[in-house]
Amino acid sequence: MPEDSEELISGGHLVAKALRAEGVERIYTLCGGHIIDIYDGCVDEGIEVVDVRHEQVAAHAADGYARITGRPGCAVVTAGPGTTDAVTGVANAFRAESPMLLIGGQGARSQHKMGSLQDLPHVEMMAPVSKFAATVPDTARVADMVSMAFRECYHGAPGPSFLEIPRDVLDAKVPVAKARVPEAGQYRASTRTAGDPAAVERLADLLVHADKPAILLGSQVWTTRATDDAVELVRTLNVPAYMNGAGRGTLPPGDPHHFQLSRRYAFSNADLIVIVGTPFDFRMGYGKRLSPDATVVQIDLDYRTVGKNRDVDLGIVGDAGLILKAVTEAASGRVDGGAVRRKAWLEELRAAERTAIEKRLPGLKSDASPIHPYRLVSEINDFLTEDSIYIGDGGDIVTFSGQVVQPKSPGHWMDPGPLGTLGVGVPFVLAAKQARPDKEVVALFGDGAFSLTGWDFETLVRYNLPFVGIVGNNSSMNQIRYGQKAKYGDARERVGNTLGDVHYDKFAQMLGGYGEEVRDPADIAPALRRARESGLPSLINVWVDPDAYAPGTMNQTMYK
């Protein structure tokens, strides 16, 4: 057959075919001349192109999509500032162990090092904050390298990958026969590993003989969809469970094994502590908050995380669900597994929970105006249903919510993760509502956090994605303000952290959403209900007390 009659395909269409093979339903993007052939391919492959107002939003939305669906998200941005704008979103996904692919444009190879439009060393910039970063060198390799990037997303603990594709590589056409287009389901193996059987047996033995065990269920419990296995273990062996990150909601509120406010007490008094899928980072005091007399076990997808910052008595590398299931099975048939013996320990922890709640009760029920943040987050917690996905985007106000808000179901809590990135809220709403239109989405913003990506509220209006948004408005970056007050005194507490009194309710109305202002705590619940019933993207602007600080803010070591 003559060469000119061969079927040809462009680089952009090869990208789309590779995305389709991975099961990607939509890409998040901000347009640019370098990347438009990808759009053309996505239209042909039935992949939705969701256009946002800032590339950071696109990257955060891809991250959020991965968290909600369990499938990798994808963002596509143009070269230069398009890619640099997305760096924060990729870095956040990197620390949060969220699998996503960022595709960035690049100048043509024929203009390499000539100073082409928006030319920057993207790969070198992305390498430290991604699991894989590379340039696609040839059009025939485009789909192959997209699939390679997705494989790298799942090497060890999940995370983001980055590909830059030069404009001439993307726009060029090659014979279909010369391009490797991986088949769906045939280019990635299962990464689920069950851990060392001997270590599993040892953990089962430790749990059976422990008098005061405690388990922390971290984000990897949700990442690996290990909810059922985690619940079976804690209920079968009568072990108190604490949850953090995306692991929140593993057990429903009110479950006898669900504990939240007594974690420090438990970790100071337990004889066995099992940490599942969370590192010994700043949230864990780098492991120093665990009793030195306790036996410590750590389970993680990433070998490098186990024993980092603190010695452990037992480390198991692998999938949380497979490991926890195997431990439960190994402990079965051993009298009662120690479950009856541990009843007193659970009662001791429940008493510590009640003490903590009583300490916070005045704030939770406060009728003061400006509104106490505890009252606001308590009202939000009461407002949530089993179908409410809760998103926290802020500093001090979200720290308050972490003590009070309890998601009712697994996978219904979203926060930035350990990078502490402000601005994830609107893009997470975008991703969550598109991935799960059957779910209600409730988002709490600090006024400073909302300001970073708030213009994409218009994107939510444009795509008709209703959600209930609440801005805890104290006209301050209050978490930082507290630190400055503590370190430098009252005279310098307001340097560089004070914001204007912005009426975010009017901002929502201006963009076509629902907005309402609240100054009286009695009006919070009715306003939330009206936002829900509006069927629109909404912002309830709640004026909160600027002189109330969350205990987590006041306890941060960086201020001491």
Order of alpha helices (4+ residues) and beta strands (2+ residues): beta-alpha-beta-alpha-beta-alpha-beta-alpha-beta-alpha-beta-alpha-beta-alpha-beta-alpha-beta-alpha-alpha-beta-alpha-beta-beta-beta-alpha-alpha-alpha-beta-alpha-beta-alpha-beta-alpha-alpha-beta-alpha-alpha-beta-alpha-beta-alpha
